[in-house]
Amino acid sequence: MMRVVFAALLLLGLAGQTEAAELSLKRVILSSGGVGYFEYAADIDGDEALGLDVPVGQVDDILKSLVVFDSAGGVAWVELPGRDDTIQAFGDAPFGPEALESPAAYLNALRGTEVTVQGPRPMTGRIVRAEPVTETTERASTQRTRVTLLGADGMRQFVLEDADTVQVTDPELRHRIEHALESLRNDTSLTSRHLTVRVKGKGKRTVAVGYVAGAPLWKATYRLMLPTGDSPVARLQGWATLENQSGSDWKGVALTLQYGNPVTFRQALYRSYFVQRPEVPVEILGRILPDIDTRAREMQASAAASTAAPAPAPAGKVLNFAAPMRAPSPQAMAAPVDAALVEETAEETIFTVAQTVDLAAGHSTNVPIIDREVPAPRVGLVPFLQPHPLASVRVRNDDPRSLPAGVLTLYDTNSGAVSFAGDARLGGLPSGETRLLSFSRDLRTMIETKQSTQPDTMTAYTVADGVLTYTVRTRRVIQIVAAAPAHEARDLLLEIPKSNTDQTLTEDDGKTRVTEQTVTAFRIALSLAPGETHTITAWLDQPVRRSVALVDGDNIIIQSIVGEEKLNPAGRAALRHVLDLRQDEARKAAEVERQRKLLEDVLADEDRIRKNLGAVAASDALRSRLTRALDADETKIEQLRKSIDDVVAEVDTAHRALAAAVTALRI
């Protein structure tokens, strides 16, 4: 009975081949840049070939980033099969890859080759034919392979399934077949390639091989236990979600997580390159999704001294994972068993997981990386024109290390038992900064907003190089009425949007002040007692700079500026003088136009008379009258042309006087 599978039949003579020492995974560093650093190690003695199977999709990155660490040796070379060398490898074999579809196909491809058969019927001969046959008994039908050999004693047959071994007799041919079959490990249809690193050195030592390759992003998620009672301190616990998609199991791996934004790219060193297009999410409407809060800039001390601003929360306390925590309440979150080491560099935050990780290929895991108390006073964030605030907490990072971006699940314990409060998004929180985390809609607090506009007002004027530059202030009047619930106080932050220009926001009562501002909004702090209703009226002013040329610009604008009360007397007198000069030039220019129109009328009349003269006989009494009228028109034409020249000269003189006055004017 044949006790070897078909793969053993094909691997003829491979048992004696020397295998490279296999590297084992020891360390993994996952980066938020979408890559991972994978470090393998092996204990060796002297010169050695180190082997490692790597996914085909990572070969480009490995060729770009492979590094070898050997304290007592050096790298001789690094080798891996080409992307598809199967056809070349079968060039010396007596058959092609298609012959490996079945034992019968393989043996038929070796027709004429001498083989030795060991088993119940030992024999030696050249293969004539192998063919499948069906043997039927009373119980069942069995598929068998009958092989015909031609030897010195004639033609003989054996059943392949009954043989122990079938061996090619020629050692050289066996070697060529072995070489071809080895290439199957590197066929393009397979998902991995075998990498060989040859190192040369002396003595026993540990050699490490590392590389950077694409890896799934690790994701930070948080659990926040909201403050209870009057305490502004919340419990924050951070977890890292990650996947092992390296293609091999992780066993006892030292795991490190990096949060930063390094430059990462790949290059087509091993395969064809396709342009990677960004993927955008499908927009889903109808859900509450507050914007991620950005850094808020505090206003000047005088403006921030509002009595309505919330009192600063006490500094947070960083918990030591290894030390026992204070006695937890029945609903307290369990602390991590061991501390994750956290380091902060100029570019990134590094989390080193305390315990080694075992994770099967294709599996995901959640590991705790943060557990601390943070200042997190409650506040209601009121987006502009929204009828209700967003329930929020102002989280301040008092730890010297940054918090990675991620989503938060918030829990409330004010009712005595833990309840879900909402989800929030954190866009990363550097040390010493604060962010507002909005997690729910406060339906018990009412907000009413009205807005209107006032007429534009001119606020500043300058004149230089003949150009009048003025500033027009556009004003929006915004009225916000906020009403707290009947039995609950509220601390609110009212947002009023701003543009990137020099806008200012002023409250009409002179008491309320802008507490802080972000890139997109002013924020006004307001504290309400239970049942209190408060109205805030604010002016949002937008300055707009415009200009007009004093020589030939819009006369109406200049006249309106002359009438402005804020213009000083000297400036008003100077602009009135400019207006007088402009009006003088305009009157003279109008006179030129009037006289040119008269000249056109006389020329038209003269043309009529000349046509009539051509139609009247010389003896006709009408001819004499037409001649006298023509002579009178010629006199008028001569007078008008001289008068026009005089007036044009006056216009030119008036224009030069205006230009000289405008050029010298400074306001």
Secondary structure as a PSIPRED ss2 file (coil, helix, strand):
# PSIPRED VFORMAT (PSIPRED V4.0)

   1 M C   1.000  0.000  0.000
   2 M C   1.000  0.000  0.000
   3 R C   1.000  0.000  0.000
   4 V C   1.000  0.000  0.000
   5 V C   1.000  0.000  0.000
   6 F H   0.000  1.000  0.000
   7 A H   0.000  1.000  0.000
   8 A H   0.000  1.000  0.000
   9 L H   0.000  1.000  0.000
  10 L H   0.000  1.000  0.000
  11 L C   1.000  0.000  0.000
  12 L C   1.000  0.000  0.000
  13 G C   1.000  0.000  0.000
  14 L H   0.000  1.000  0.000
  15 A H   0.000  1.000  0.000
  16 G H   0.000  1.000  0.000
  17 Q C   1.000  0.000  0.000
  18 T C   1.000  0.000  0.000
  19 E C   1.000  0.000  0.000
  20 A C   1.000  0.000  0.000
  21 A E   0.000  0.000  1.000
  22 E E   0.000  0.000  1.000
  23 L C   1.000  0.000  0.000
  24 S E   0.000  0.000  1.000
  25 L E   0.000  0.000  1.000
  26 K E   0.000  0.000  1.000
  27 R E   0.000  0.000  1.000
  28 V E   0.000  0.000  1.000
  29 I E   0.000  0.000  1.000
  30 L E   0.000  0.000  1.000
  31 S E   0.000  0.000  1.000
  32 S C   1.000  0.000  0.000
  33 G C   1.000  0.000  0.000
  34 G C   1.000  0.000  0.000
  35 V E   0.000  0.000  1.000
  36 G E   0.000  0.000  1.000
  37 Y E   0.000  0.000  1.000
  38 F E   0.000  0.000  1.000
  39 E E   0.000  0.000  1.000
  40 Y E   0.000  0.000  1.000
  41 A E   0.000  0.000  1.000
  42 A E   0.000  0.000  1.000
  43 D E   0.000  0.000  1.000
  44 I E   0.000  0.000  1.000
  45 D E   0.000  0.000  1.000
  46 G C   1.000  0.000  0.000
  47 D C   1.000  0.000  0.000
  48 E E   0.000  0.000  1.000
  49 A E   0.000  0.000  1.000
  50 L E   0.000  0.000  1.000
  51 G E   0.000  0.000  1.000
  52 L E   0.000  0.000  1.000
  53 D E   0.000  0.000  1.000
  54 V E   0.000  0.000  1.000
  55 P E   0.000  0.000  1.000
  56 V H   0.000  1.000  0.000
  57 G H   0.000  1.000  0.000
  58 Q H   0.000  1.000  0.000
  59 V H   0.000  1.000  0.000
  60 D H   0.000  1.000  0.000
  61 D H   0.000  1.000  0.000
  62 I H   0.000  1.000  0.000
  63 L H   0.000  1.000  0.000
  64 K H   0.000  1.000  0.000
  65 S H   0.000  1.000  0.000
  66 L C   1.000  0.000  0.000
  67 V E   0.000  0.000  1.000
  68 V E   0.000  0.000  1.000
  69 F E   0.000  0.000  1.000
  70 D C   1.000  0.000  0.000
  71 S C   1.000  0.000  0.000
  72 A C   1.000  0.000  0.000
  73 G E   0.000  0.000  1.000
  74 G E   0.000  0.000  1.000
  75 V E   0.000  0.000  1.000
  76 A E   0.000  0.000  1.000
  77 W E   0.000  0.000  1.000
  78 V E   0.000  0.000  1.000
  79 E E   0.000  0.000  1.000
  80 L C   1.000  0.000  0.000
  81 P C   1.000  0.000  0.000
  82 G C   1.000  0.000  0.000
  83 R C   1.000  0.000  0.000
  84 D C   1.000  0.000  0.000
  85 D C   1.000  0.000  0.000
  86 T H   0.000  1.000  0.000
  87 I H   0.000  1.000  0.000
  88 Q H   0.000  1.000  0.000
  89 A H   0.000  1.000  0.000
  90 F C   1.000  0.000  0.000
  91 G C   1.000  0.000  0.000
  92 D C   1.000  0.000  0.000
  93 A C   1.000  0.000  0.000
  94 P C   1.000  0.000  0.000
  95 F C   1.000  0.000  0.000
  96 G C   1.000  0.000  0.000
  97 P H   0.000  1.000  0.000
  98 E H   0.000  1.000  0.000
  99 A H   0.000  1.000  0.000
 100 L H   0.000  1.000  0.000
 101 E H   0.000  1.000  0.000
 102 S C   1.000  0.000  0.000
 103 P H   0.000  1.000  0.000
 104 A H   0.000  1.000  0.000
 105 A H   0.000  1.000  0.000
 106 Y H   0.000  1.000  0.000
 107 L H   0.000  1.000  0.000
 108 N H   0.000  1.000  0.000
 109 A H   0.000  1.000  0.000
 110 L C   1.000  0.000  0.000
 111 R C   1.000  0.000  0.000
 112 G C   1.000  0.000  0.000
 113 T C   1.000  0.000  0.000
 114 E E   0.000  0.000  1.000
 115 V E   0.000  0.000  1.000
 116 T E   0.000  0.000  1.000
 117 V E   0.000  0.000  1.000
 118 Q E   0.000  0.000  1.000
 119 G C   1.000  0.000  0.000
 120 P C   1.000  0.000  0.000
 121 R C   1.000  0.000  0.000
 122 P C   1.000  0.000  0.000
 123 M E   0.000  0.000  1.000
 124 T E   0.000  0.000  1.000
 125 G E   0.000  0.000  1.000
 126 R E   0.000  0.000  1.000
 127 I E   0.000  0.000  1.000
 128 V E   0.000  0.000  1.000
 129 R E   0.000  0.000  1.000
 130 A E   0.000  0.000  1.000
 131 E E   0.000  0.000  1.000
 132 P E   0.000  0.000  1.000
 133 V E   0.000  0.000  1.000
 134 T E   0.000  0.000  1.000
 135 E E   0.000  0.000  1.000
 136 T E   0.000  0.000  1.000
 137 T C   1.000  0.000  0.000
 138 E C   1.000  0.000  0.000
 139 R C   1.000  0.000  0.000
 140 A C   1.000  0.000  0.000
 141 S E   0.000  0.000  1.000
 142 T E   0.000  0.000  1.000
 143 Q E   0.000  0.000  1.000
 144 R E   0.000  0.000  1.000
 145 T E   0.000  0.000  1.000
 146 R E   0.000  0.000  1.000
 147 V E   0.000  0.000  1.000
 148 T E   0.000  0.000  1.000
 149 L E   0.000  0.000  1.000
 150 L E   0.000  0.000  1.000
 151 G E   0.000  0.000  1.000
 152 A C   1.000  0.000  0.000
 153 D C   1.000  0.000  0.000
 154 G E   0.000  0.000  1.000
 155 M E   0.000  0.000  1.000
 156 R E   0.000  0.000  1.000
 157 Q E   0.000  0.000  1.000
 158 F E   0.000  0.000  1.000
 159 V E   0.000  0.000  1.000
 160 L H   0.000  1.000  0.000
 161 E H   0.000  1.000  0.000
 162 D H   0.000  1.000  0.000
 163 A C   1.000  0.000  0.000
 164 D C   1.000  0.000  0.000
 165 T E   0.000  0.000  1.000
 166 V E   0.000  0.000  1.000
 167 Q E   0.000  0.000  1.000
 168 V E   0.000  0.000  1.000
 169 T C   1.000  0.000  0.000
 170 D C   1.000  0.000  0.000
 171 P H   0.000  1.000  0.000
 172 E H   0.000  1.000  0.000
 173 L H   0.000  1.000  0.000
 174 R H   0.000  1.000  0.000
 175 H H   0.000  1.000  0.000
 176 R H   0.000  1.000  0.000
 177 I H   0.000  1.000  0.000
 178 E H   0.000  1.000  0.000
 179 H H   0.000  1.000  0.000
 180 A H   0.000  1.000  0.000
 181 L H   0.000  1.000  0.000
 182 E H   0.000  1.000  0.000
 183 S H   0.000  1.000  0.000
 184 L H   0.000  1.000  0.000
 185 R H   0.000  1.000  0.000
 186 N H   0.000  1.000  0.000
 187 D C   1.000  0.000  0.000
 188 T C   1.000  0.000  0.000
 189 S C   1.000  0.000  0.000
 190 L C   1.000  0.000  0.000
 191 T C   1.000  0.000  0.000
 192 S E   0.000  0.000  1.000
 193 R E   0.000  0.000  1.000
 194 H E   0.000  0.000  1.000
 195 L E   0.000  0.000  1.000
 196 T E   0.000  0.000  1.000
 197 V E   0.000  0.000  1.000
 198 R E   0.000  0.000  1.000
 199 V E   0.000  0.000  1.000
 200 K E   0.000  0.000  1.000
 201 G E   0.000  0.000  1.000
 202 K C   1.000  0.000  0.000
 203 G C   1.000  0.000  0.000
 204 K E   0.000  0.000  1.000
 205 R E   0.000  0.000  1.000
 206 T E   0.000  0.000  1.000
 207 V E   0.000  0.000  1.000
 208 A E   0.000  0.000  1.000
 209 V E   0.000  0.000  1.000
 210 G E   0.000  0.000  1.000
 211 Y E   0.000  0.000  1.000
 212 V E   0.000  0.000  1.000
 213 A E   0.000  0.000  1.000
 214 G E   0.000  0.000  1.000
 215 A C   1.000  0.000  0.000
 216 P C   1.000  0.000  0.000
 217 L C   1.000  0.000  0.000
 218 W C   1.000  0.000  0.000
 219 K E   0.000  0.000  1.000
 220 A E   0.000  0.000  1.000
 221 T E   0.000  0.000  1.000
 222 Y E   0.000  0.000  1.000
 223 R E   0.000  0.000  1.000
 224 L E   0.000  0.000  1.000
 225 M E   0.000  0.000  1.000
 226 L C   1.000  0.000  0.000
 227 P C   1.000  0.000  0.000
 228 T C   1.000  0.000  0.000
 229 G C   1.000  0.000  0.000
 230 D C   1.000  0.000  0.000
 231 S C   1.000  0.000  0.000
 232 P C   1.000  0.000  0.000
 233 V E   0.000  0.000  1.000
 234 A E   0.000  0.000  1.000
 235 R E   0.000  0.000  1.000
 236 L E   0.000  0.000  1.000
 237 Q E   0.000  0.000  1.000
 238 G E   0.000  0.000  1.000
 239 W E   0.000  0.000  1.000
 240 A E   0.000  0.000  1.000
 241 T E   0.000  0.000  1.000
 242 L E   0.000  0.000  1.000
 243 E E   0.000  0.000  1.000
 244 N C   1.000  0.000  0.000
 245 Q C   1.000  0.000  0.000
 246 S C   1.000  0.000  0.000
 247 G C   1.000  0.000  0.000
 248 S C   1.000  0.000  0.000
 249 D C   1.000  0.000  0.000
 250 W E   0.000  0.000  1.000
 251 K E   0.000  0.000  1.000
 252 G E   0.000  0.000  1.000
 253 V E   0.000  0.000  1.000
 254 A E   0.000  0.000  1.000
 255 L E   0.000  0.000  1.000
 256 T E   0.000  0.000  1.000
 257 L E   0.000  0.000  1.000
 258 Q E   0.000  0.000  1.000
 259 Y E   0.000  0.000  1.000
 260 G E   0.000  0.000  1.000
 261 N C   1.000  0.000  0.000
 262 P C   1.000  0.000  0.000
 263 V C   1.000  0.000  0.000
 264 T C   1.000  0.000  0.000
 265 F C   1.000  0.000  0.000
 266 R C   1.000  0.000  0.000
 267 Q C   1.000  0.000  0.000
 268 A C   1.000  0.000  0.000
 269 L C   1.000  0.000  0.000
 270 Y C   1.000  0.000  0.000
 271 R C   1.000  0.000  0.000
 272 S C   1.000  0.000  0.000
 273 Y C   1.000  0.000  0.000
 274 F C   1.000  0.000  0.000
 275 V C   1.000  0.000  0.000
 276 Q C   1.000  0.000  0.000
 277 R C   1.000  0.000  0.000
 278 P C   1.000  0.000  0.000
 279 E C   1.000  0.000  0.000
 280 V C   1.000  0.000  0.000
 281 P C   1.000  0.000  0.000
 282 V C   1.000  0.000  0.000
 283 E C   1.000  0.000  0.000
 284 I C   1.000  0.000  0.000
 285 L C   1.000  0.000  0.000
 286 G C   1.000  0.000  0.000
 287 R C   1.000  0.000  0.000
 288 I C   1.000  0.000  0.000
 289 L C   1.000  0.000  0.000
 290 P C   1.000  0.000  0.000
 291 D C   1.000  0.000  0.000
 292 I C   1.000  0.000  0.000
 293 D C   1.000  0.000  0.000
 294 T C   1.000  0.000  0.000
 295 R C   1.000  0.000  0.000
 296 A C   1.000  0.000  0.000
 297 R E   0.000  0.000  1.000
 298 E E   0.000  0.000  1.000
 299 M C   1.000  0.000  0.000
 300 Q C   1.000  0.000  0.000
 301 A H   0.000  1.000  0.000
 302 S H   0.000  1.000  0.000
 303 A H   0.000  1.000  0.000
 304 A H   0.000  1.000  0.000
 305 A C   1.000  0.000  0.000
 306 S C   1.000  0.000  0.000
 307 T C   1.000  0.000  0.000
 308 A C   1.000  0.000  0.000
 309 A C   1.000  0.000  0.000
 310 P C   1.000  0.000  0.000
 311 A C   1.000  0.000  0.000
 312 P C   1.000  0.000  0.000
 313 A C   1.000  0.000  0.000
 314 P C   1.000  0.000  0.000
 315 A C   1.000  0.000  0.000
 316 G C   1.000  0.000  0.000
 317 K C   1.000  0.000  0.000
 318 V C   1.000  0.000  0.000
 319 L C   1.000  0.000  0.000
 320 N C   1.000  0.000  0.000
 321 F C   1.000  0.000  0.000
 322 A C   1.000  0.000  0.000
 323 A C   1.000  0.000  0.000
 324 P C   1.000  0.000  0.000
 325 M C   1.000  0.000  0.000
 326 R C   1.000  0.000  0.000
 327 A C   1.000  0.000  0.000
 328 P C   1.000  0.000  0.000
 329 S C   1.000  0.000  0.000
 330 P C   1.000  0.000  0.000
 331 Q C   1.000  0.000  0.000
 332 A C   1.000  0.000  0.000
 333 M C   1.000  0.000  0.000
 334 A C   1.000  0.000  0.000
 335 A C   1.000  0.000  0.000
 336 P C   1.000  0.000  0.000
 337 V C   1.000  0.000  0.000
 338 D C   1.000  0.000  0.000
 339 A C   1.000  0.000  0.000
 340 A C   1.000  0.000  0.000
 341 L E   0.000  0.000  1.000
 342 V E   0.000  0.000  1.000
 343 E E   0.000  0.000  1.000
 344 E E   0.000  0.000  1.000
 345 T C   1.000  0.000  0.000
 346 A C   1.000  0.000  0.000
 347 E C   1.000  0.000  0.000
 348 E E   0.000  0.000  1.000
 349 T E   0.000  0.000  1.000
 350 I E   0.000  0.000  1.000
 351 F E   0.000  0.000  1.000
 352 T E   0.000  0.000  1.000
 353 V C   1.000  0.000  0.000
 354 A C   1.000  0.000  0.000
 355 Q C   1.000  0.000  0.000
 356 T C   1.000  0.000  0.000
 357 V E   0.000  0.000  1.000
 358 D E   0.000  0.000  1.000
 359 L E   0.000  0.000  1.000
 360 A C   1.000  0.000  0.000
 361 A C   1.000  0.000  0.000
 362 G C   1.000  0.000  0.000
 363 H C   1.000  0.000  0.000
 364 S E   0.000  0.000  1.000
 365 T E   0.000  0.000  1.000
 366 N E   0.000  0.000  1.000
 367 V E   0.000  0.000  1.000
 368 P E   0.000  0.000  1.000
 369 I E   0.000  0.000  1.000
 370 I E   0.000  0.000  1.000
 371 D E   0.000  0.000  1.000
 372 R E   0.000  0.000  1.000
 373 E E   0.000  0.000  1.000
 374 V E   0.000  0.000  1.000
 375 P E   0.000  0.000  1.000
 376 A C   1.000  0.000  0.000
 377 P C   1.000  0.000  0.000
 378 R E   0.000  0.000  1.000
 379 V E   0.000  0.000  1.000
 380 G E   0.000  0.000  1.000
 381 L E   0.000  0.000  1.000
 382 V E   0.000  0.000  1.000
 383 P C   1.000  0.000  0.000
 384 F C   1.000  0.000  0.000
 385 L C   1.000  0.000  0.000
 386 Q C   1.000  0.000  0.000
 387 P C   1.000  0.000  0.000
 388 H C   1.000  0.000  0.000
 389 P C   1.000  0.000  0.000
 390 L E   0.000  0.000  1.000
 391 A E   0.000  0.000  1.000
 392 S E   0.000  0.000  1.000
 393 V E   0.000  0.000  1.000
 394 R E   0.000  0.000  1.000
 395 V E   0.000  0.000  1.000
 396 R E   0.000  0.000  1.000
 397 N C   1.000  0.000  0.000
 398 D C   1.000  0.000  0.000
 399 D C   1.000  0.000  0.000
 400 P C   1.000  0.000  0.000
 401 R C   1.000  0.000  0.000
 402 S C   1.000  0.000  0.000
 403 L E   0.000  0.000  1.000
 404 P C   1.000  0.000  0.000
 405 A C   1.000  0.000  0.000
 406 G E   0.000  0.000  1.000
 407 V E   0.000  0.000  1.000
 408 L E   0.000  0.000  1.000
 409 T E   0.000  0.000  1.000
 410 L E   0.000  0.000  1.000
 411 Y E   0.000  0.000  1.000
 412 D E   0.000  0.000  1.000
 413 T C   1.000  0.000  0.000
 414 N C   1.000  0.000  0.000
 415 S C   1.000  0.000  0.000
 416 G C   1.000  0.000  0.000
 417 A C   1.000  0.000  0.000
 418 V C   1.000  0.000  0.000
 419 S E   0.000  0.000  1.000
 420 F E   0.000  0.000  1.000
 421 A E   0.000  0.000  1.000
 422 G E   0.000  0.000  1.000
 423 D E   0.000  0.000  1.000
 424 A E   0.000  0.000  1.000
 425 R E   0.000  0.000  1.000
 426 L E   0.000  0.000  1.000
 427 G C   1.000  0.000  0.000
 428 G C   1.000  0.000  0.000
 429 L E   0.000  0.000  1.000
 430 P C   1.000  0.000  0.000
 431 S C   1.000  0.000  0.000
 432 G C   1.000  0.000  0.000
 433 E C   1.000  0.000  0.000
 434 T E   0.000  0.000  1.000
 435 R E   0.000  0.000  1.000
 436 L E   0.000  0.000  1.000
 437 L E   0.000  0.000  1.000
 438 S E   0.000  0.000  1.000
 439 F E   0.000  0.000  1.000
 440 S E   0.000  0.000  1.000
 441 R E   0.000  0.000  1.000
 442 D C   1.000  0.000  0.000
 443 L C   1.000  0.000  0.000
 444 R C   1.000  0.000  0.000
 445 T C   1.000  0.000  0.000
 446 M E   0.000  0.000  1.000
 447 I E   0.000  0.000  1.000
 448 E E   0.000  0.000  1.000
 449 T E   0.000  0.000  1.000
 450 K E   0.000  0.000  1.000
 451 Q E   0.000  0.000  1.000
 452 S E   0.000  0.000  1.000
 453 T E   0.000  0.000  1.000
 454 Q E   0.000  0.000  1.000
 455 P E   0.000  0.000  1.000
 456 D E   0.000  0.000  1.000
 457 T E   0.000  0.000  1.000
 458 M E   0.000  0.000  1.000
 459 T E   0.000  0.000  1.000
 460 A E   0.000  0.000  1.000
 461 Y E   0.000  0.000  1.000
 462 T E   0.000  0.000  1.000
 463 V E   0.000  0.000  1.000
 464 A E   0.000  0.000  1.000
 465 D C   1.000  0.000  0.000
 466 G C   1.000  0.000  0.000
 467 V E   0.000  0.000  1.000
 468 L E   0.000  0.000  1.000
 469 T E   0.000  0.000  1.000
 470 Y E   0.000  0.000  1.000
 471 T E   0.000  0.000  1.000
 472 V E   0.000  0.000  1.000
 473 R E   0.000  0.000  1.000
 474 T E   0.000  0.000  1.000
 475 R E   0.000  0.000  1.000
 476 R E   0.000  0.000  1.000
 477 V E   0.000  0.000  1.000
 478 I E   0.000  0.000  1.000
 479 Q E   0.000  0.000  1.000
 480 I E   0.000  0.000  1.000
 481 V E   0.000  0.000  1.000
 482 A E   0.000  0.000  1.000
 483 A E   0.000  0.000  1.000
 484 A C   1.000  0.000  0.000
 485 P C   1.000  0.000  0.000
 486 A C   1.000  0.000  0.000
 487 H C   1.000  0.000  0.000
 488 E C   1.000  0.000  0.000
 489 A C   1.000  0.000  0.000
 490 R E   0.000  0.000  1.000
 491 D E   0.000  0.000  1.000
 492 L E   0.000  0.000  1.000
 493 L E   0.000  0.000  1.000
 494 L E   0.000  0.000  1.000
 495 E E   0.000  0.000  1.000
 496 I E   0.000  0.000  1.000
 497 P E   0.000  0.000  1.000
 498 K C   1.000  0.000  0.000
 499 S C   1.000  0.000  0.000
 500 N C   1.000  0.000  0.000
 501 T C   1.000  0.000  0.000
 502 D C   1.000  0.000  0.000
 503 Q C   1.000  0.000  0.000
 504 T E   0.000  0.000  1.000
 505 L E   0.000  0.000  1.000
 506 T E   0.000  0.000  1.000
 507 E E   0.000  0.000  1.000
 508 D C   1.000  0.000  0.000
 509 D C   1.000  0.000  0.000
 510 G C   1.000  0.000  0.000
 511 K C   1.000  0.000  0.000
 512 T C   1.000  0.000  0.000
 513 R C   1.000  0.000  0.000
 514 V E   0.000  0.000  1.000
 515 T E   0.000  0.000  1.000
 516 E E   0.000  0.000  1.000
 517 Q E   0.000  0.000  1.000
 518 T C   1.000  0.000  0.000
 519 V C   1.000  0.000  0.000
 520 T C   1.000  0.000  0.000
 521 A E   0.000  0.000  1.000
 522 F E   0.000  0.000  1.000
 523 R E   0.000  0.000  1.000
 524 I E   0.000  0.000  1.000
 525 A E   0.000  0.000  1.000
 526 L E   0.000  0.000  1.000
 527 S E   0.000  0.000  1.000
 528 L E   0.000  0.000  1.000
 529 A C   1.000  0.000  0.000
 530 P C   1.000  0.000  0.000
 531 G C   1.000  0.000  0.000
 532 E C   1.000  0.000  0.000
 533 T E   0.000  0.000  1.000
 534 H E   0.000  0.000  1.000
 535 T E   0.000  0.000  1.000
 536 I E   0.000  0.000  1.000
 537 T E   0.000  0.000  1.000
 538 A E   0.000  0.000  1.000
 539 W E   0.000  0.000  1.000
 540 L E   0.000  0.000  1.000
 541 D E   0.000  0.000  1.000
 542 Q E   0.000  0.000  1.000
 543 P E   0.000  0.000  1.000
 544 V E   0.000  0.000  1.000
 545 R E   0.000  0.000  1.000
 546 R E   0.000  0.000  1.000
 547 S E   0.000  0.000  1.000
 548 V E   0.000  0.000  1.000
 549 A E   0.000  0.000  1.000
 550 L C   1.000  0.000  0.000
 551 V C   1.000  0.000  0.000
 552 D C   1.000  0.000  0.000
 553 G C   1.000  0.000  0.000
 554 D C   1.000  0.000  0.000
 555 N H   0.000  1.000  0.000
 556 I H   0.000  1.000  0.000
 557 I H   0.000  1.000  0.000
 558 I H   0.000  1.000  0.000
 559 Q H   0.000  1.000  0.000
 560 S H   0.000  1.000  0.000
 561 I H   0.000  1.000  0.000
 562 V H   0.000  1.000  0.000
 563 G C   1.000  0.000  0.000
 564 E C   1.000  0.000  0.000
 565 E C   1.000  0.000  0.000
 566 K C   1.000  0.000  0.000
 567 L C   1.000  0.000  0.000
 568 N C   1.000  0.000  0.000
 569 P H   0.000  1.000  0.000
 570 A H   0.000  1.000  0.000
 571 G H   0.000  1.000  0.000
 572 R H   0.000  1.000  0.000
 573 A H   0.000  1.000  0.000
 574 A H   0.000  1.000  0.000
 575 L H   0.000  1.000  0.000
 576 R H   0.000  1.000  0.000
 577 H H   0.000  1.000  0.000
 578 V H   0.000  1.000  0.000
 579 L H   0.000  1.000  0.000
 580 D H   0.000  1.000  0.000
 581 L H   0.000  1.000  0.000
 582 R H   0.000  1.000  0.000
 583 Q H   0.000  1.000  0.000
 584 D H   0.000  1.000  0.000
 585 E H   0.000  1.000  0.000
 586 A H   0.000  1.000  0.000
 587 R H   0.000  1.000  0.000
 588 K H   0.000  1.000  0.000
 589 A H   0.000  1.000  0.000
 590 A H   0.000  1.000  0.000
 591 E H   0.000  1.000  0.000
 592 V H   0.000  1.000  0.000
 593 E H   0.000  1.000  0.000
 594 R H   0.000  1.000  0.000
 595 Q H   0.000  1.000  0.000
 596 R H   0.000  1.000  0.000
 597 K H   0.000  1.000  0.000
 598 L H   0.000  1.000  0.000
 599 L H   0.000  1.000  0.000
 600 E H   0.000  1.000  0.000
 601 D H   0.000  1.000  0.000
 602 V H   0.000  1.000  0.000
 603 L H   0.000  1.000  0.000
 604 A H   0.000  1.000  0.000
 605 D H   0.000  1.000  0.000
 606 E H   0.000  1.000  0.000
 607 D H   0.000  1.000  0.000
 608 R H   0.000  1.000  0.000
 609 I H   0.000  1.000  0.000
 610 R H   0.000  1.000  0.000
 611 K H   0.000  1.000  0.000
 612 N H   0.000  1.000  0.000
 613 L H   0.000  1.000  0.000
 614 G H   0.000  1.000  0.000
 615 A H   0.000  1.000  0.000
 616 V C   1.000  0.000  0.000
 617 A C   1.000  0.000  0.000
 618 A C   1.000  0.000  0.000
 619 S C   1.000  0.000  0.000
 620 D C   1.000  0.000  0.000
 621 A H   0.000  1.000  0.000
 622 L H   0.000  1.000  0.000
 623 R H   0.000  1.000  0.000
 624 S H   0.000  1.000  0.000
 625 R H   0.000  1.000  0.000
 626 L H   0.000  1.000  0.000
 627 T H   0.000  1.000  0.000
 628 R H   0.000  1.000  0.000
 629 A H   0.000  1.000  0.000
 630 L H   0.000  1.000  0.000
 631 D H   0.000  1.000  0.000
 632 A H   0.000  1.000  0.000
 633 D H   0.000  1.000  0.000
 634 E H   0.000  1.000  0.000
 635 T H   0.000  1.000  0.000
 636 K H   0.000  1.000  0.000
 637 I H   0.000  1.000  0.000
 638 E H   0.000  1.000  0.000
 639 Q H   0.000  1.000  0.000
 640 L H   0.000  1.000  0.000
 641 R H   0.000  1.000  0.000
 642 K H   0.000  1.000  0.000
 643 S H   0.000  1.000  0.000
 644 I H   0.000  1.000  0.000
 645 D H   0.000  1.000  0.000
 646 D H   0.000  1.000  0.000
 647 V H   0.000  1.000  0.000
 648 V H   0.000  1.000  0.000
 649 A H   0.000  1.000  0.000
 650 E H   0.000  1.000  0.000
 651 V H   0.000  1.000  0.000
 652 D H   0.000  1.000  0.000
 653 T H   0.000  1.000  0.000
 654 A H   0.000  1.000  0.000
 655 H H   0.000  1.000  0.000
 656 R H   0.000  1.000  0.000
 657 A H   0.000  1.000  0.000
 658 L H   0.000  1.000  0.000
 659 A H   0.000  1.000  0.000
 660 A H   0.000  1.000  0.000
 661 A H   0.000  1.000  0.000
 662 V H   0.000  1.000  0.000
 663 T H   0.000  1.000  0.000
 664 A H   0.000  1.000  0.000
 665 L C   1.000  0.000  0.000
 666 R C   1.000  0.000  0.000
 667 I C   1.000  0.000  0.000
